Amino acid sequence: MGPLGAPRSGYAWYALALLALGNLINYLDRNIVYALFEPIKDDLHITDALLGWLGAAYAIVFALGSLLSGVLSDLSSRRAVIVGGVALWSGFTALGGVVRSYGQLFTTRAFVGIGQSSYLPAAQALLADYFPGRGRAQAMGIFWVGLALGGVLAVWLGGFLATAFGWRNSLVLVGLPGLLFALLLARLRDPVPVRLPARAPPEQRKFPITWRTALRGAAPLLISLLLATAAFGFLALFRNLPAAADTAAFSVIAGVGLVWTIWRWTRIAVTRHDLFRRGAPADAVDEMLDAAGVVLRTPTLIWLFLAGAMTAAAMNSLVAWSMSYLQRVLDLSLLEAGRQIGPIGLVAGVLGSWAGGRLGDVWFERTPSGRVIAGALGFLLGAPACVVMLLVNDVAVFAGLFFVVVFLFTWYNGPVAAVLFDVVPRRIAATVMGAYVFFIHIAGDAIALPAVGYLSDRYGLRPALLTLPAIGLLGGAVLLAATRTVKGDMARVREQAAP
């Protein structure tokens, strides 16, 4: 047995392979609907904006579920959280094939998000224990190969299956194997089977909260929602306004309230250290607030969260709309589009995920900020290539640039996941990972997916997608700010872990 009770390296690598395969299935079931956008649109007679909301429905519940599943993973069996999630998302992926309306499909995709929200926090917390030190970024990079493989395999399989069997049968065929895989995951050993030592419950909560304090803290958001609802109702009375003006007004006003609320609590957390008591959390709610306090008092995590939202918006939206782009702009059929970018994306994603993790570990041996630099560099180099890719009209040139973009964009995940576990105490690692997944999706692709659809309905798909490289470039630049903070945050975690 190694550090933290980790099993022998052979089993650790077996666990990594199994969890990476689970991540492949995760992203296959997540992204298969994007490959089916065009037949779904034709069959259900919906707009691009509604197609985008299919992705947003998934992203919103996925983000909220990740927050809860991270806490559950720290307080209970991580294996049980993973297995239950795999079974849930696989079943609802398959159920998506029997729907008869947009609303029903929207609901099944939301439940897929609930199931998949359990996987990333719990699986990466397991891997952090299997690989507690050197090689962690490499292990995380291999785990995130599943993103590239599953995401691009969804494009490839989606084109083939939809052409041969229709989009409904495609969802059924992709979803059912996950139910069998859940049985295999149920036999996976946890390297730290005892999650928390026995202890007497704290005499008082670390974060005492009353209804009054909760309402006071949420006041900006509640007020903005009331104003947004009033504006929505008022604008709906006018028939000559631009389409969706009422929805846009609601979104802007509510968004301002949300940002105001987050900014207010961030300032309190950063400046009022007396609010954070030492000791163990009393319950799950206390655990979540404790993790939030860690994030807000750890500068590296703040940069990771902000950069992650931008890169998730850019990468996930690009993946979601790539098949539609090939069909509409480059005049390929659904099957031709899958064949064109499927094999290329598979190779580029595997190589990019491996290279990013490997590069992060090599540079980490030279400087504590090595993993941060490796993650940021992929988007800084990949964004300009993405702009050129979206401007060319030749299919062969597009395919070559698609390889470059996917290769560089997939550098990010392994190093950044390793950095997160480097600067977070182990006792709340899964909870913080859940908070990270929550934030990057709620502030990233949950906004970007319908926004791209909205812009596409009005200006065309190519202009809409050209906004994404700029967002990814900004995310890479923001991540570089963590190079100034990561060394100190890592040192603080080591001091807290010292006996």
N, C-alpha and C positions, 0 to 999 in steps of 0.2 A: 504494500500500500504506500502511496506517495503522500505529498502534502494534502492536508484537508481530507484525508481518507480516500484520495483518488485511487482507482484501481490501476492495475498494470497498464503500461502504455498500449499494449495490443488491444485491450478492451476499450480504451479511450478512443483509439482510432476507429474501432467498430462502431462505437456510439456516435462518433462524428459522422461516419458514412451514413448511418441510419437517420440521424437528425437532418443531414443535408438532403437525403432523399425525401424526407418529410417536407422540407422547405421547397423542394422541387414540386411536389404535389400541391403544396400550399399555393405557389404562384401559378401553377398550371390551372387550378380551379378558379383562382382569382382572375386571371387574365383571359381565360377562354372566351368570356363574354365580349371582350374587346375585338377579338377576331371575328365575331359574329355580328358586329354592329350593323353592317350593311343589310344582310338578310333579315335581321330583327327590325330594322327601320322600315324595310319594304313590307314586311308581314304585318306589323302592328301599326304602321302609318303614323310614325312619330317624328319629331324634329331632332336636330343635332343636340339642342339644349337638353331635351329629355334623355337622349342617349348619354350625355354627360352626367346627368343626375343618377343614372344607373350606377356609375362609378362613384359618385358622391354618396349615395345611399350606403354603399359598401364602406367607403372610407370613414364616414361619420360614426357608424356603429362599431366599426373595427377600432377606431381610435378610443371611443368610450370603453369598449370591452377590454382593450389592452391595459387601461388604467386599473381596472378591477382584477384582471387576471394576473398582473404583476404582483399585486398584494397577495392574492391567493397562492401564488407560487412561492412567496416568501414564508407564508404562514401554514402551508399544508403540503401535500404531495405534488411535486412538479410533474411527475409522470402522469398522475391522474388528470391534472389540468390539460396536459398535452393530448392524452388519449381521448378525453371527452370532446375536446375541440375538434380533433381530426374527424371523429365520427359525425359530429354535428354539421361541419361545413361540407363534408362529402355527401351527406344525405340531402342537404338543401341544394347543392349543385345539381344533383340528379333531379330533384323536384322541379327545378327550373325548366326542365324539358316537357313538363305536362301543363304548364300555365296556358291560359287562354286570353290574357289581357296584360297591358303594361303594368297595371297596379300589382297584379300577382307576381310578375317577374321582378318588379321593384322590391316586393316583400321577400322573395326567396334570396335575392342578392344581399339584402340587409341581414338575413340570418346566416348567410355564408360569412359575412363580416364578423358576426358575433362569434362563430366557431373559430375562425382563423385568428381572432384577436388573442386567443390563449397561447398560440404557438411560439411567437418570437420571444416574448419575455422569458417564458419558462425554458425553452430550448437553449437560448443563449446563456441563461444563468447556469444550466447544466454544463454547457461547454466551458464556461469560465472556471468551473470547479474541476473539470477533466483536464484542462490546460491552464493551470494557475499562474504560470509565469512566462518564461521564454517560449515563443511559438504561438502565443495566444492570437495575435493578429493573423498568422497563417491559418490557424484553425478556423477563425471567424471568416476568413476569406474563402476557405473551402466550403463552409456552411452556406455562405452567400452565393456560391456557385448555383445553388438551387434557385435563386432569384432569376439569374440569367437563363439557366436551362429551362425552368418552368415557364418563365415569361415568354421566351422565344418559342419553346415547344408548343405553347398554347397557340401562337400564331401559325405555326406549321401544321399542327394537328387540326386547328380550327378550320383552316382553309380546306384541308382534305376531307375531314368528316362532314362539314357542312355541305360540300359539293356532293358527296356520296350519299349522305343519310339525312340531310336537313339540319337546321340549327338546333331544333328541340332534341333530336336523338343524340346530337353531339354532346349536349350537356349531360345526358343520362350516361353515355359511354365514358365520359371523363370522370364523373362523380362517383360511380359505384366502386371502383377499385380502392378508393380511400378507406372504405369501410373495412376491407380486409387488412389494409396496412395498419389500421388502428390496433388490430389484434397483435401484430408483431411489435408495435411500440409498447404494448402493455407489459412485455417481458423485459424491457430495458431497465438496467440497474441504475439507481441514483448514487453518485459517488459520495454524497453526504446524506444518508438516509434519515438521520435525525435532524429535522430542520431547525428546531430551537431547543435549547436546554430548558429543563424544568425550572420554573421560577415563580415566586409569588407575584401576583398582579400588583402593579404600582399603586401606591396609595391615592394618587391623583393623575389625571390625564396630563400629558405633556402640553396639549393644546386645548384648554377648556373653552368650549364653544356653547353659547346660548342662542336661542332664536333671535334675540335682539342683535347680538354681534354678527350673526350670519346675515340677517337682513341688511344691516348697516354696510357690511362688506360688499353685498351684491346690489346695493342701491343703484350705482351707475348703470349696471346692466338692465335692471328691472325698469328703470326710468326710460332708457333708450328703447326697450321693447315696446313700452306703452306708446311712446312717440312714433316709433316705426309703424305700429299697427294703425295709429290714427292717420299717419301720412298715407299708408296703403289704402285705407278706406276712402280718404278724401280724393286721392288721384283716380281711384276706380270709378268715380262719378263722371269723369270726363272721357268722352269717346274719341276725341281727336288727338290724344297724346300718343307718342311713339309706343310701339308694342313693348310690353313688359316694363314700362316706366314705373308702375306701382311696385313691382317686385324689386327693381333696382333701388328705389328709394328706401324700401324696407331693409334691404341688405346693407346699404351704406350706413343708415342710422343705427341699426342693430350692431353692425361691425364696429362703429365708433364707440358704442357703449361697452362692447366686449374688450376692445383695446384699452379703454380707459380703466376698466375694472382690473385687468391684468397689470397695467402699469402701476395702479394704486397699490396693489398688494405686493408687487415686486419691490417698490420703494420701501414699504414697511418692512419687508423681510430683509432687505439689504442693510437698512439703517438701524433697525431695532433688534439687536442681537439678544436683548433680554427676553424676547418673546420665546426663545427656543431653549427649553429646559433640557438638561442632561437626563439620561436614563432610557429605559425601554418604553416603547409605545404600549398603551393600555389595550388597544383593540385595532381592528382593521382600519377604522377611520383615522385613528391616531397614527397608524402606520403610514397612510397616504399623506397626511400632513407632515409627518416627519421626513418622508422622502421629498416632498415639495420644499421643505426647509433646506435640505441638503442641496437640492438643485439650485435654489436661489442664492445660496451662500458659496457656491462653487463656480467661479467664473468660466472655467473650461466647459462645464455643462451648459451654461447659458449660450455660449458660442456654438456648441454642438447642436443644441435645440434649434436655434435660429437658422443655422446653415442647413440642418436636416430638413426643415420645412421647405426651404427654397429648392434644394436638390430633389426632394421627393416630388414637388410640384412639377419640376422640369422632366425628370426621368419617367415618372408614372404616366404623365399626360402624353409624352412622346410615344411610349409603348401602347397606350390605349388607342391612339388615333393613327398609328403607323399603317395598319392595314387599310383603313378607309382612305388614307392619303394616297397609297399606291393605286387603289382602285379609281379614285376620282381624278387625281392629278396626273398620274402616269398611265392611266387607262389599262391597268392590268385586271384580269379576272380574279375572283377570290382565291381560286386554286393557284393561279400563277403568282399572286402576291405572296402566299404562304411559302411556295417553293423558292421564291426569289430571296427573301430575307430570313427564312427559317434556318437553313443550314449555316448561313453566315453568322446569324445572331448567336446560334448555339456555340460555335467555335469561339467567337469574339467574347461572349459572356464568360465562358469557362476560363479562357486565358486571362481576361481582364480581372476577374475575381481572384484568381490565383496570384497574378502579378501584383495586384494592389496589396494583398495580405503579405506576400513575400517581401515586397519593397518596404512596407511599413515596419516589418520586424528587423530588416537589415538596417534601415536608417535609425530605428529605435535603439539599436546597440551603439550608435554613434552619438545620438542626442535624444533627450526625452521627448522632444517635439517631432521626432521622425515619423511617427504614425499619423500625426496631424497633417504634416506636409504631404505625405503620400496620398491621403484622402482628398486634400484640396487640389492637388496638382491634376488629378484626373478630370475634374470639371473645368479647371482653368485652361487646359489644353483641348478638352473635348468640345467646349461651347463654340469656338470659332469653326471647328470642323462641322458641327451641327448646322450652323448657318449656311455654309456652302452646300451641305447635303440637301437642305430644303429649297435651295435656289436652282439646282440642276434639273434638267428635263430628261437626261439620258439615264436609262434604267441601270446600265452597267456601272456608270459613274456613281449613281446613287447607292448601289449595292456595296461598292468599295468603301465609300464614305460611311455607310451604315456600320460596316465592320469597325472602322476606326472609332466612331462615336460610342458604340456599345462597349468596345474594349476599354476606352478611357473612362466612361461614366460608371462602369462597374468596379473601378478601383476603390470607390468610396467606402463601401459597406464594411468590409473586413477591418481596415484600420480604425474607422470611427467607432465600431462596436467595441474593439479592444480598448480604445481610449476611454470609453465610458466606464468599463469595468475597472480600468486602472485608477480612476479618480473617485470611485464610489465604495463605501464600506460594504463588505460582502453581505451583511445581515439584511440590507435593503436593496441589493443589486437588481433583483428581478422587478421590484416595485419601481425603481428609477428607470429601468429599461421600458417598463410599461408606460411610464409617464412620457418617455422620449417618443415611443411609438404613437401614443395619443397625440402629442403636440405636432409631430411632423405631418400626420395625416389630417388632423382637424384644421391646421393652419396651412397645409400644403395642397395635396391633391384633392381634398374635399372641396376646396375653393377653385383650384385650377381646372379640374375636369369639366364642370358645367360652364366655367368661364370660357374655355376654349370652344365648347359647343355653341355658346351664345355668340362669340365672335365669328365663328364659322358660318352660322346662319345669316349673318349680316355682311361679312366681308370676304368669305371664302375660307377654306381650310388651310391653305398655305399661309396667308397673313396671320391667321390665328396661331399656328404652330411656330411661327417665327418669333413670337414673344418668349418662347420657352428657353432658348439658349441664353438669353440675357438674364433670366431668373437663375439658371444654373451657374452662370459665371459669377453672379453676385453671391450665390451660396458658397462657392469655392473661396471667394475673397473673404467672406465673413469667417469661414472656418480658420483661415490663416491667423486670425486674431488670437486663437487658442494657443498658438506657439509661445505666447508671452506668459501664459498662465498655467500650462499643463504641468510643468516641473514642480511648482509650489503645491498644486493640488494633489499630485501623486505623493509628495513628501508628507503632507498632512494625513493622508490615508494610512501610510506606513506607520506614522507615529501613533495613530489611534489603534492600529492593530497590534502594536508592540505590547508584550505582557507587562 
